Amino acid sequence: MIQPETGPGAAGFEEQSVHNPYRVAFRNAPAKVLIVDGDGDVVDTTDLFLRHFGYGRHEVAGRPFAQLVPPELRVAADAVLDPDEVLLARSRAVPLAIADREGKTVQVELEISRQPDRQLLVFVIDMAEAAQVRSELELRTAELERLNENLQNFAAIASHDMQEPLRKIRYFSEMLRRALEDGHTDDVDYSLKVLGDAASRASRMVSDLLTFSRSTGDDLVREPIDLADMLQDLVADFEQGDLVGDAEIHIDVSHCQISGDPTAISQLFRNLIGNALKYRSPVRRLLLKIEAEVMEHPSPRLRVRVSDNGIGFEPQYADTIFQPFRRLHRRHLIPGNGIGLAICEIVARRHDWRLTAEGRLNEGAAFTVEIPNFSLRKEAAQ
């Protein structure tokens, strides 16, 4: 453990500096920065530097900067902080290491700027922290690129699909006007029916647009969820409606705990179950299975599979099926705007889960959700 002695005059320096507004502003800066004088001694440091490396201010102020560096690097540290060798502008990053208060070596980069009074501003960058920030930034950039691509496709398809009910509203509004003028009651009734259907479809599309938008933008909460209980409740909700009919539904999911946004996750599985009920085969009774199993390789994860013997889809559409407003079946045969599976994919991705689809035309479809973070309840594990 490194325990530097109290630097000369550190207590007096602390007393004088605490009343200096510029010094207070410096210490509160959101960066790990030291002020080093021409002799290589630390004049002051930001609070963030002290917190990051575990030092008290009295342990650093007035001490040679080289004493914060592992012994084998102190000669290099003295050379790096020679004011005569530092350019007026901030230099390129210099690799070094700093020993925290517990003696742990932290790999860092220093960016150094000489001031007019020969003092140096030393900006300290923790390499591990910087690597993590870069990784998170890359993930966020990739996420934004995917969202941007989704939104571009979404806008193009949505605007195209929205034109169809609007064209009908314009055309049949004019037909209704003429029918009223001419007294053709049959045309009046037909026009009113088409106008009502078109308006309802436009309204559903706007509602789906809002749902899709919220699924990409709302902040996620993280709560423990019993997956088996959630799936049982969802199936019970469907059984109270008219969509289940004579369908046979089997749930084989042990009580296990996952973490995530209850509303979003419930929407994901609600859409998968509803999708199977909607796309049932007209020639056989629907068999819907919801199963979960623990997979060990290549890494532990919970695999939840929702499968059916419905009308299915061609295997080449296994990826495009998750794009917003992508429909594989004619609207007059099966209603909907093709937004449900797109929401499922977004919810899975935002939870760092993996959602995949398999299909065979006229044989059925299966959707698999792989969840890396889960825990089995004790009574289920026994």
Buried (B, 14 or more C-beta within 10 A) or exposed (E): EBEBEBBEEBEEBBEEBEEEEEBEEBBEEEEBBBBBBBEBBBBBBBBBBBEBBEBEBBBBBBBBBBBBBBEEBBEBBBEBBEBEEBEEEEBEBBEBBBBBBEEEEBBBBBBBBBBEEEBBBBBBBBBEEBEEEEEEEEEEEEEEEBBEEBBEBBEEBBEEBBEBBEEBBEBBEEBBEEBEEEEBEEBBEBBEEBBEBBBEBBEBBEEBBEBBEEBBEEEEEEEEBBBBEBBBEBBEEBEEEEEBEEBEBEBEBBBBBBBBBEBBBBBBBBBBBBBBBBBBBEEEEBBBBBBBEEEEEEEEBBBBBBBBBBBBBEEEBBEEBBBBBBBBBEEEEEEBBBBBBBBBBBBBBBBEBBBBBBBBEEEBBBBBBBBBBBEBEEEBEE
